[in-house]
């Protein structure tokens, strides 16, 4: 039996082509949609990872800053404790009130004390070290090595504490400043009294002399403070 096809051949080919194109589009969509979704997910995950990385870096920076700040605070605390311990050693047996009273007692008339600071500093002194030998015998002397060279003298370094006081005051003239220097120098509490500077300073309508004097706490201050010999003057 013969079947007659009344559909034109070009129409049938076009229909098959449209079906093939539709199928290709569906296959492409089936492939591209998961790829696009995967790309979006990867982008979001990358953003989250980058955000977390920045957060970690920020926290690390804050931790480093905090550690540096804590180290600075610790250094400041150690410095304060060191100054406090030195001040405590400084004023063992010699009270501040006794030192201030001795300074005030030395002030001439019409002289005003504006500030008084006390500081302890470490002084290093290099002295010759005597060689040791057998008790009862003179110390051995090493012969010079080669020629008539003089043998080098052994030295050692000794540290001791000095208590330095710094006084700032005002007076009508330099005469009062000189009187104060003389009074401090005559006190057995103080040594090495020196004038740092003296300059004019205007107070309202008057011109006065502003001066600074530095001096040291003497070795006799502790002895006199313990014995109660306040106001002892050098002969």
Helices and strands as residue ranges (DSSP letters): H 9-90, H 96-106, E 112-128, E 155-171, H 174-186, E 190-203, E 206-217, H 220-227
